[in-house]
Amino acid sequence: MKADIEGKMADIRQRLGIEPAAGEPAPKKARRKKLRLSAEGRANIVAALKKRWAERRKAEQRANLARSGKPSRIGRQTSKTGGR
């Protein structure tokens, strides 16, 4: 009974084009082409990020200046000897 139902379902799938016939190989899925970013596009993204972070640092400096009344150093701080 179960084998009969499965056989009929396979026949219906074959007619609908869902499943290949028993003797035919299964069609391979088309592989999606990998999207690549051009050097110009990558440079545009880098420039936009640098601009965004520069604006953020400037806003933080303004906020610190308004809070304390004196400019603050934001970013990487070095030792008194100039080393890292």
Secondary structure, 3 states (H helix, E strand, C coil): CHHHHHHHHHHHHHHHCCCCCCCCCCCCCCCCCCCCCCHHHHHHHHHHHHHHHHHHHHHHHHHHHHHHCCCCCCCCCCCCCCCC
